[in-house]
Amino acid sequence: MKSPFEMSPSLWIMRVAWLAVPFTTGELLASALDSYTSPFRTSCAIGLWIIWGTTAVAAMIARPFTLGFVRIWMPAGLAAAIWALIETQSSDRLSGTEPTSFLIAISLAVTTLAAVSSLVPSIGTVFINNQNTDLEKRLLLRPPAAVAFVLVPLVWAVIVAGAISGYLLLAAQRWVIGAVVLVAGIAIVAHGYRSLLILAKRWAVFVPAGLVLHDPLTLGDEAILLPKSAIMSLQIIPASARRQEVARRIFNKKSQPSNGPQLNQSMSDLCAGSLGAAVELRLHEPARVPRLRKPPELATTIRFTPTSTHTFTQEALARDIVSFT
């Protein structure tokens, strides 16, 4: 029986869809650029081929470092197709150069398929495990809701704009401002990409000894090793139950005195405001849980949110780590 980590039809869907982009969306983009000058069109074509080629290589390599690259440029491909559609519909052009409805539909379908499949959790699982042996399996943790729906889209837009703005200005022969924007864009892209890589390094890691939690957002630079002998049970907390708990905390919030650093001996919540079902791990003895910019905690229960609780459950059962309640 194959491990859940090895089953990812989304990976091949993503790869095939991206490889098909030049043959389906290329004509639409060419039509959108038809009204621009020849040097600008040539520069754009070169840039598009470079982005497509490097993203295709990144999709084939499948490493933690290339995960962010794929999740930046495949959605950018969809954005480019939408721009091309708007451009072709809003500009005056000869009817013979207008893209057909079939071309528009297939272009949007292929780029949407590539973009959506690049964002599914199983893709992240494959990328962060591609260099690992069967002894170690990683599963990404779900990002906080505010990060996933607000910060990540903003950082994505800044990265894409920073990467292409300077190049487009140079292609339009705006040499001085283009050079300045290009240099600034490189710095912006580097900083933004490093920020996104943090999300690709938030893992629950299955190892022969038990389970390791590695999360720079909640634990800082430290990780938690939980041996099999320390784990008593593991329970799945549905999203509805988590919402009810949040509501109860809002209406029944109790003030707690703070007299310097204290160790919490109950539950350590590492969900970081993420949505969806959570895994609640119960221990035989209190474990020290480091916290980012907070005092450490002593907890007999640790809660976190893997991107797929089903995959996490299957792997934990296969390794005889815990029993589920």
C-alpha positions as CSV (number, residue, x, y, z in Angstrom):
1,M,0.0,0.0,0.0
2,K,1.4,3.4,-1.0
3,S,1.9,6.1,1.6
4,P,-0.4,9.1,1.4
5,F,2.7,11.2,0.7
6,E,3.3,9.3,-2.5
7,M,-0.2,9.8,-3.9
8,S,-0.5,13.1,-5.6
9,P,-2.3,13.2,-9.0
10,S,-2.4,17.0,-8.5
11,L,1.4,17.1,-9.1
12,W,1.1,15.6,-12.6
13,I,-2.0,17.7,-13.3
14,M,-0.1,20.8,-12.4
15,R,3.0,19.8,-14.5
16,V,1.0,18.9,-17.6
17,A,-1.2,22.0,-17.4
18,W,1.9,24.3,-17.1
19,L,3.7,22.5,-19.9
20,A,0.6,23.2,-22.0
21,V,0.5,26.9,-21.3
22,P,2.6,28.1,-24.3
23,F,0.4,26.1,-26.7
24,T,-2.9,27.3,-25.2
25,T,-2.2,30.8,-23.8
26,G,0.7,31.9,-26.0
27,E,-1.5,33.1,-28.9
28,L,-3.8,35.0,-26.5
29,L,-0.8,36.8,-25.0
30,A,0.6,37.5,-28.5
31,S,-2.8,39.0,-29.5
32,A,-2.9,41.2,-26.4
33,L,0.6,42.5,-27.2
34,D,-0.1,43.1,-30.9
35,S,-0.8,46.8,-30.5
36,Y,2.6,47.5,-28.8
37,T,5.9,48.2,-30.5
38,S,7.9,45.4,-32.0
39,P,10.9,45.7,-29.5
40,F,8.5,45.7,-26.6
41,R,6.7,42.6,-27.9
42,T,10.0,40.8,-28.4
43,S,11.2,41.7,-24.9
44,C,7.9,40.5,-23.4
45,A,8.0,37.3,-25.3
46,I,11.6,36.6,-24.1
47,G,10.6,37.4,-20.5
48,L,7.5,35.1,-20.7
49,W,9.5,32.2,-22.0
50,I,12.1,32.7,-19.2
51,I,9.3,32.7,-16.5
52,W,7.6,29.7,-18.1
53,G,10.8,27.7,-18.5
54,T,12.2,28.3,-15.0
55,T,8.8,27.5,-13.4
56,A,8.6,24.3,-15.4
57,V,12.0,23.3,-14.1
58,A,11.0,24.2,-10.6
59,A,7.9,22.1,-10.9
60,M,10.0,19.1,-12.1
61,I,12.6,19.5,-9.3
62,A,10.1,19.6,-6.5
63,R,12.1,20.9,-3.5
64,P,11.1,23.1,-0.5
65,F,12.9,26.0,-2.1
66,T,11.1,25.7,-5.4
67,L,7.6,25.4,-3.8
68,G,7.4,29.1,-3.4
69,F,8.5,29.7,-6.9
70,V,5.8,27.5,-8.3
71,R,3.1,29.0,-6.1
72,I,4.2,32.5,-7.3
73,W,4.4,32.1,-11.0
74,M,1.6,29.6,-11.8
75,P,-1.0,32.0,-10.3
76,A,0.8,34.8,-12.1
77,G,0.2,32.9,-15.4
78,L,-3.5,33.0,-14.7
79,A,-3.3,36.7,-13.9
80,A,-1.4,37.2,-17.3
81,A,-4.2,35.3,-19.1
82,I,-6.9,37.5,-17.5
83,W,-4.9,40.6,-18.4
84,A,-4.6,39.4,-22.0
85,L,-8.3,38.8,-22.2
86,I,-9.1,42.3,-20.9
87,E,-6.6,43.8,-23.2
88,T,-7.9,42.1,-26.3
89,Q,-11.5,43.0,-25.5
90,S,-10.8,46.6,-24.7
91,S,-8.4,47.6,-27.5
92,D,-9.3,48.4,-31.1
93,R,-8.0,45.7,-33.4
94,L,-8.8,44.0,-36.7
95,S,-11.3,41.2,-36.4
96,G,-8.8,38.9,-37.9
97,T,-6.4,39.3,-35.0
98,E,-9.0,38.8,-32.3
99,P,-8.8,35.5,-30.3
100,T,-11.6,33.1,-30.7
101,S,-13.9,32.2,-27.9
102,F,-12.5,28.7,-27.9
103,L,-8.9,30.0,-27.5
104,I,-10.0,32.2,-24.6
105,A,-11.8,29.4,-22.9
106,I,-9.0,26.9,-23.2
107,S,-6.4,29.5,-22.2
108,L,-8.3,30.4,-19.0
109,A,-9.0,26.7,-18.3
110,V,-5.4,25.6,-18.5
111,T,-3.9,28.5,-16.6
112,T,-6.6,28.1,-13.9
113,L,-5.9,24.4,-13.6
114,A,-2.2,25.1,-13.2
115,A,-2.7,27.8,-10.6
116,V,-5.2,26.0,-8.5
117,S,-3.4,22.7,-8.6
118,S,-0.2,24.4,-7.5
119,L,-1.9,25.6,-4.3
120,V,-3.5,22.3,-3.1
121,P,-2.0,20.9,0.1
122,S,-0.8,17.6,-1.5
123,I,1.6,19.6,-3.8
124,G,3.3,21.1,-0.7
125,T,3.6,17.7,0.8
126,V,5.3,16.3,-2.3
127,F,7.7,19.3,-2.5
128,I,8.9,19.2,1.1
129,N,9.3,15.4,1.1
130,N,11.0,14.9,-2.3
131,Q,14.5,14.6,-0.8
132,N,13.5,12.6,2.3
133,T,13.7,8.8,2.8
134,D,10.8,6.8,4.1
135,L,12.2,7.2,7.6
136,E,11.2,10.9,7.7
137,K,7.9,12.3,6.4
138,R,7.0,16.0,6.6
139,L,3.5,17.5,6.5
140,L,2.9,21.2,6.2
141,L,1.0,23.1,8.8
142,R,-1.9,25.3,7.7
143,P,-1.0,29.0,7.7
144,P,-2.9,31.5,9.9
145,A,-6.1,32.8,8.3
146,A,-4.9,36.4,8.2
147,V,-1.6,35.3,6.6
148,A,-3.3,33.1,4.0
149,F,-6.0,35.5,2.9
150,V,-4.4,38.9,3.4
151,L,-0.7,38.9,3.8
152,V,0.2,36.2,1.3
153,P,-1.8,37.7,-1.6
154,L,-0.2,41.1,-0.9
155,V,3.3,39.6,-0.8
156,W,2.6,37.7,-3.9
157,A,1.4,40.8,-5.7
158,V,4.5,42.8,-4.5
159,I,6.9,40.0,-5.6
160,V,5.3,39.7,-9.1
161,A,5.2,43.5,-9.6
162,G,8.8,43.8,-8.3
163,A,10.0,41.1,-10.6
164,I,8.5,42.4,-13.8
165,S,8.2,46.2,-13.4
166,G,11.8,47.0,-14.0
167,Y,12.1,44.6,-16.9
168,L,9.0,46.1,-18.6
169,L,10.2,49.6,-18.2
170,L,13.5,48.7,-19.8
171,A,11.6,46.9,-22.6
172,A,9.8,50.2,-23.1
173,Q,13.2,52.0,-23.3
174,R,12.7,53.9,-20.1
175,W,16.4,53.2,-19.2
176,V,17.0,55.3,-16.1
177,I,13.8,54.6,-14.2
178,G,13.8,51.0,-15.5
179,A,17.3,50.4,-14.1
180,V,16.3,51.9,-10.7
181,V,13.1,49.9,-10.5
182,L,14.9,46.7,-11.6
183,V,17.4,47.0,-8.8
184,A,14.8,47.9,-6.2
185,G,12.6,45.0,-7.5
186,I,15.4,42.5,-7.0
187,A,15.7,43.5,-3.3
188,I,11.9,43.4,-2.9
189,V,11.6,40.0,-4.5
190,A,14.4,38.5,-2.4
191,H,12.9,39.8,0.9
192,G,9.3,38.7,-0.1
193,Y,10.5,35.3,-1.2
194,R,12.3,34.7,2.1
195,S,9.1,35.7,3.9
196,L,7.1,33.1,1.9
197,L,9.6,30.4,2.5
198,I,8.8,30.6,6.2
199,L,5.4,29.1,5.5
200,A,7.1,26.3,3.6
201,K,9.1,25.4,6.7
202,R,6.2,24.9,9.1
203,W,6.2,21.1,9.5
204,A,4.9,18.2,11.5
205,V,7.6,15.7,10.9
206,F,7.3,11.9,11.4
207,V,10.6,10.4,12.4
208,P,11.4,6.9,13.7
209,A,11.5,8.1,17.3
210,G,8.1,9.8,17.1
211,L,7.0,13.3,16.0
212,V,8.8,16.6,15.6
213,L,7.0,20.0,15.4
214,H,9.0,22.6,13.5
215,D,7.2,26.0,13.2
216,P,9.1,29.3,13.0
217,L,5.8,31.2,13.4
218,T,4.9,29.8,16.9
219,L,8.0,28.0,18.2
220,G,10.8,30.3,16.9
221,D,14.1,28.6,16.1
222,E,13.5,25.6,18.4
223,A,11.6,22.4,17.5
224,I,9.7,20.0,19.7
225,L,10.6,16.3,19.7
226,L,7.8,14.1,21.1
227,P,8.9,10.4,21.4
228,K,6.3,7.7,20.8
229,S,6.5,6.8,24.5
230,A,5.5,10.3,25.5
231,I,2.3,10.4,23.3
232,M,-0.9,9.1,25.0
233,S,-3.5,9.8,22.3
234,L,-4.4,12.0,19.4
235,Q,-7.8,13.5,18.7
236,I,-9.1,15.4,15.6
237,I,-10.9,18.6,16.6
238,P,-13.4,19.6,13.9
239,A,-13.5,23.1,12.5
240,S,-17.0,23.6,14.0
241,A,-15.8,22.7,17.5
242,R,-12.9,25.1,17.2
243,R,-15.2,27.9,16.2
244,Q,-17.4,27.2,19.2
245,E,-14.3,27.3,21.4
246,V,-13.3,30.7,20.0
247,A,-16.8,32.0,20.7
248,R,-16.7,30.8,24.3
249,R,-13.3,32.4,24.8
250,I,-14.6,35.7,23.5
251,F,-17.6,35.8,25.8
252,N,-16.0,34.1,28.8
253,K,-12.5,35.7,28.7
254,K,-10.9,35.7,32.1
255,S,-8.1,37.9,33.1
256,Q,-4.9,36.2,34.4
257,P,-2.3,37.9,36.5
258,S,1.1,38.2,35.0
259,N,4.0,38.1,37.5
260,G,6.9,37.5,35.2
261,P,7.4,34.4,33.0
262,Q,5.0,31.6,33.8
263,L,4.7,28.0,32.5
264,N,1.2,27.0,31.3
265,Q,0.6,23.4,32.4
266,S,-2.6,22.8,30.3
267,M,-2.8,23.1,26.6
268,S,-0.3,24.7,24.1
269,D,-2.2,26.0,21.1
270,L,0.1,26.2,18.0
271,C,-2.7,26.8,15.5
272,A,-1.7,30.4,15.2
273,G,-5.2,31.5,14.1
274,S,-5.5,29.0,11.2
275,L,-8.8,27.7,10.1
276,G,-10.1,24.2,9.7
277,A,-9.8,21.0,11.7
278,A,-6.9,20.6,14.2
279,V,-4.9,17.8,15.7
280,E,-4.9,17.6,19.5
281,L,-2.0,15.6,20.9
282,R,-2.2,14.5,24.5
283,L,0.9,13.5,26.5
284,H,1.6,11.3,29.5
285,E,3.9,13.9,31.0
286,P,4.1,17.7,30.6
287,A,6.4,18.8,27.8
288,R,8.3,22.0,27.5
289,V,7.0,24.0,24.5
290,P,9.1,27.0,23.4
291,R,7.2,30.0,22.1
292,L,8.2,32.8,19.7
293,R,8.5,36.0,21.7
294,K,6.7,34.4,24.6
295,P,7.7,32.5,27.8
296,P,7.9,28.7,27.3
297,E,5.0,26.5,28.3
298,L,4.6,23.2,30.1
299,A,1.8,21.5,28.4
300,T,0.1,18.1,28.6
301,T,-1.9,18.8,25.4
302,I,-0.5,20.3,22.2
303,R,-2.8,21.4,19.4
304,F,-1.8,22.2,15.8
305,T,-3.3,22.3,12.3
306,P,-1.7,20.1,9.5
307,T,-2.9,21.0,6.0
308,S,-4.5,17.5,5.8
309,T,-5.7,15.9,9.1
310,H,-6.6,12.8,7.1
311,T,-3.1,12.4,5.7
312,F,-1.7,13.0,9.2
313,T,-4.0,10.4,10.7
314,Q,-3.1,7.8,8.1
315,E,0.7,8.3,8.6
316,A,0.4,8.3,12.4
317,L,-1.6,5.1,12.3
318,A,0.9,3.5,9.9
319,R,3.8,4.3,12.3
320,D,1.9,3.1,15.4
321,I,2.5,6.4,17.1
322,V,-0.8,6.9,18.8
323,S,-4.4,5.7,19.0
324,F,-7.2,8.1,18.1
325,T,-10.2,9.0,20.2
